Structure formats: C-alpha cells, structure tokens
Amino acid sequence: MRAIQILAFTVILTALFSCEKENTTQFTDSPIVESYLKPGEYLSVSISRQIPFISDVIYSKDDISNLSVSVIFNNQNHILTSLGNGSYIDSSLTVTEGSTYQLRFEFNNKEVYAYTSIPVKPTNFKQSVTSISIPRMGDGSSPPSGGFSMPEPVSLTWDNTDKSYYIVVIENIEETLDPIRDFEDDNAPKNMFREAPTTSAGLEIKSMQFQYFGTHRLILYHVLPDYAALYNDNSNSSQSLTNPSTSIQNAYGIFTGLNADTLMLEVTESSK
C-alpha cells in the first residue's frame, strides 16, 4: 500500500492542484479524480477541487464529500460510500484482474465519466541477483587506494510481448534506516525510488541508486497508457492539463488500473 501511495504521488504531484494566473472567466470548476485500482483491494476514489492561484473564482455549490458517486461493474451500478474529505469507497466491491469499471457522478451541472480496466499481473519477473554488497561511504575514513569496488547493476526482466507499460519501484522496508552515505538530517533521501514508465522487457538498477542498507522490495507494476502519459506530462498545470490519453470526461486527474509482482533484494555492507 505504501508503494501505491508513492506511485500515486509521482503522477499527481502539485501540478494537478495548482493553476496558472489567468482571468477568472477562463476558470472552470472541474473536479480532480484520483483512483488507482489494484486487484484484491476495495474500489476507492478520491475527488478534490482545483486550488487556483487567482482570486474571485466562482466555485460550484457541489459538496465534494456529498456527491453521488457510482461505479458500473458487470452491468451493475454500485453507489460508493463517502468517507469524508472527498474520499469514496465500496467495501463490497473488490477489484479483480481483467475487469472493466466505469465511474460516474455529477459536478458543476456536468456528468463526470471515466472508465478503466485492470491489466494482467506481470509474468516471469526475475532478478539477476538476490543480494548485493556496497561499501559504506563518507564515515570519516579515507577511501581505499584504487577507489571503491561497486557491484554490477541489478538486472530485472519480465515478459512484455505486447510492449505495454511497466514501472519499477524500489522500497527499503527496514524500520530503522541505515544510510550507505553520510546525509545531513534534512537532506536524507526517502526510503524508496522508482524508474520512469517503460515499454521494454527489463531494466538495470545501478548500485549507486541505493541509499540504504537492508531489505528492499522490487515492485514491478503493469500500468496503462494513461498512467504513463500523465507521469510524463506532470509539468502541466491543472488548467492546461488536457488528459490526452485518459478516459476522464469533464474532470482532471486519473482513473486507472494497475497490477504488480514483487521480488526481494538484500543490500549489505561490504569491506572497502
């Protein structure tokens, strides 16, 4: 779940929640939809408002936490329950692989519509090694003559005969982080990093990309083109965002499915 949240953060960012300074006549109060549907989890949707950096905008009278949000699945209409703050869920509807979902609700006198499907789980996900050893750096000691000996990159491969999109997230899952390098407290990196969406059947993770010793999850997500397009387009503001590859009508954001497989990797300290 934590990796899903990070995956969502990389896509939405602040670009979806800010507007360029423009005339109030150019502002349309359209909602922002955020939903990442994963097999085995309940169907949930987050709906929010744009926050324009201009004054005197006119908002609709819609209560963001009291909308009639429905999802059509297997020709049945499911009404989602509001959890407050624009969050909605159907705890009786579990997302399944290969299924299609349609989202509908009214906002600002327009019908918001979106649809998505859930891609298949990645197949034949493999790693070249299950552990690597990296020397601790910047502990005050002098580097060895000849420099540090660094391991070969970790090679990840999977099946991708149809050239669909995949993204890799690497997460350190230790409760206490043990940094490989000396970091200032306010400059310490997060416990995870990710690669950009790719249509290839593999990639390499360089040893210098790892920031902490310990156990890491290597998570391979099978994602849809709309996620890849929004990831690459995240410099847009919510006013200029046109969602060219998404299924959303009369709203911004993303309503998409994804599926994942996970491997484990140990990063240990080596002698210098």
N, C-alpha and C positions, 0 to 999 in steps of 0.2 A: 504493500500500500504506500509506503514511504517513497519508493521509486516511482510509483504512479504520480504522486504529488509533484515530484521533481520533474517528471516528464511533462506534466501539465504546465509547470512554471516556465519551462523552456519555450513553450509555444505562446502562451497568453502574454506574459511579461507586462510591462507597463504600457506597451503600445496599444493594447486594446482598451485601456482605461484612461486615455488622455486624448484631448482634441487640440488641433492647432487653432490659433486665434483666427476666427473668422466671423463674418456677420451672423447675427442671431437668426436672420432669415434663412441661412444655409444649414442651421442645426435642425436635425430631425431626431426626435426622442425615440430611438430604436434600441431595443434591449440587447444585451450581450449574453449569449448562451455558452455555457462551458460544460461539456459532458464527455467523459472517456469511458466507454463501455467495455468491460472485461469479463470473459466467461467466469461463471461461478460467483459473481458479485451481484448485489441488487442494483436494479436500474435507478440511477440518480442523475439529477440535472441541477446545475447552478445557474441562476438568472440574475443579472445585475444591470445597473444603469451606467451609461457613459458619464464621465466626470469631465465636462469641458472646462478649459481654462479661459472661459469668456463669461461675461455677466449677462444677466437679463434673459437667460434662455427660458423657454417655455416647456415645462415637462407635462407629460400626460398625467391624468388623475389615477392611473393604474397603481395599485398597491403591489409592489414587487414580491411581497410574501403572501399574497392572497389572490393569485392567479389560478385559473382553471387550466391546469397543465395535464395533457393526456398523451399517452403513447399507444399506438396501434401495433399489436403483435399477434400474429396468427389470426388476423381478421377480428380480433377482439380489442375493444377500447378500454384501456386501463387509466384511471384517474389517479394521478400522483398526489401524495400527501405532503403538505407544506411542513417543513421543519423550522421555518423562520429564516430571516435574512436571505431570502431568495433561493433557499435550498429545498429541493423536492425529491421524493423517493417513493418507490413502490416496493415495499418489503415482501410482497408476494410474487414479484416478477424477477426471476434470476436470469441473468444474461447467458445465452448459450451460443456456442460457436456455429457459424454459418447462418444465423438468423438475421432477419431484417427488422428494423424498428423505425417507426415514423413518429415524430414529435409534433404536437400542435398546441397552440394557445393563442389567445388574442392579446394584443398590446397596442395601445395608441390607435385603436379602431382599425387595426390590420391583423390579418391572420399570419402568425409566425409558423413556418413549416420547415421541418428538417427531416432527413432520413439518413440511415446508415446501415451497414451490415458488419458482422463480426468476422474478421479474417481467420483462417485456419492457424493453428498453433505451428510455430516454426518446427521444421523437421531436420533431423540429422545434425543438430547443433553440437559442435565439437570444439575442443581446445587443444592446442599443441602441447601444453604442459599444465600440470595441476598446482605447481608452486614455482616461485622464482625467489632468488636471494639478491638483495640490494644492500650495498654498504650504507651505514649511517653517515650523514654528511653534516658538516658545519658544527661539530661538537667541541670545537676549540683545538682539536688535534690537527697536525699537519697532514695533508694528503700524501699518500704513498708515492714513491718515485714511479713515474710511468702513468700516474693517474689512477682513477677507479676502474675496476673491472665490472662492467654492466652486463646483465643477461640479454640474450636475444629477445626481440619482441614476442609477445604472446599472440599467436595466430588463432583467430576464431573463424570457423567455417560453418556453413549451413546450406541447405538446398534452396535454390531460387531459380528454377527453370523458367518462371514466368516474369522475371525481372520486376517483382513487386518491391515495395519499400520496407526497409528494416532499419531499426535504430538500436544501438547498444548503450546500455547504462551500466557503469561500474560503481558498486557501492561497498564501502568498508562497513562491516556490521559489528565491529568491536564496540563495547560500551565505553571504554576509555581509549581515546585515540593516541597512538604512539607515532609521532611525526618522523619521517625519514630525514627531513632537513630542519634546521632551526627556523622557526617562524616567530615573528612578533605576534603577540596575543591578538592584536586587532587585524592582523593580516593572514591569520591561519586559514587555509582553504577548507572548503566543505569536505564532507566525508564521501562525496561521490562526484563523478564526472561522466560525460556522455559524448558520443560521437554524433555527427550530423547524419540525417537520414541517407541511406544508400540503396541502390538497386543491385548492388553486387552480391556475391555469394560468400563474402568473407571480408575481414579486415585484420589489421595488426594493431595491438596496443603496445606502445613503447614503454619500456621500464621507467623512463623519466616522467611519465604521466602519473605514476602512482605517488601519492603524497604521504601515505601512512603504512606502517607495517600491520600485519594481521590478516584476518579472513575477509575476502571480498566476494560479493555476488556479481556474476557476469550475467546480466539480464538482456536477452535478445527479444525485442518487440517487433512483431509483424504489424505494420501500420498501413493505413490507407493513404492514397494520394493527397487527400485534403489536409491531413496532418502534415505531410511533407511540404506542401505548398505554404501553409500558414507558418511553419517553422522557418522556411526560407524568406518569408515575407514579413517577419516580425518587426521590421523597422517602420512599417506603416502606422499611422495614427488611426484611431477608431473612426475618424471622419473620412479618411481616404481609403480605408480598407474595403475592398470590394468582394472578398471571398471568392476569387475566380474559380477555385476548384472545389469549393464546399457545396453542400446541399442545402444550406440555410437560406431561407427567403424572409425578407423583412426583419432581419436581425443580423448582428455580427457575432463572431466567435467561432465555435467549433462544436459539432455533434458527431462523434466518430467512434469507431470500434477498434480495438487492438487485442492482440493475443501474445503470450510470452512463454519463453522457456528460460531456465536458469541453470547455470553452472557455477562451481565454486573455485576460487583460486587463493592460495596462501602466499603472502608476501612476507618473507623472513629476512632477518638481518644477516648479512654475510661479513666475513672478515675482509678488511681493506687490502 
